[in-house]
């Protein structure tokens, strides 16, 4: 009797697993098997300031993330998934104040507006703002640390966008 129960359990379990329809990748993405292509438009820098190549850097990082973490094929237009948007904010603000009432830390914040369209499963589409920051010592000139800060913030933003689009946490 016990042996028959285990065999039945095993058959039901294997049948249930075989019937799953979500494709998982090494990057944690859960993408439906019929979603095969992605279009990522250039993300322009619409913020009043920031490095001139920031939009291209952001676009490249976004493409690299999807290429390395999914099996989606890139197409120029009308992909099963579509990402577009713009960099909206690039700003610095003093954060920590020392004993002499001077700022000891400055915060660089970057905000992007992203529109994600899932043409196969429209209920998974979204349009929202993502914002990330990095603090740096106020005694440093922004120009001396800007490249590394922008790279670090971009990495965080790309991860946030990727997670919301295809990780479904």
Secondary structure, DSSP 8 states (H G I E B T S, - for coil): -HHHHHHHHHHHHHHHHHT--EEE-TTS-EEETT--EEEE---EE-SSSS-TTHHHHHHHHHHHHHHHH---EE-SS--SEEEEEEEEEEEEEE--B-TTS-BSEEEEEEEEEEEEEESS-GGG-EEEEEEEEEEEETTS-HHHHHHHHHHHHHHHHHHHHHIIIII--
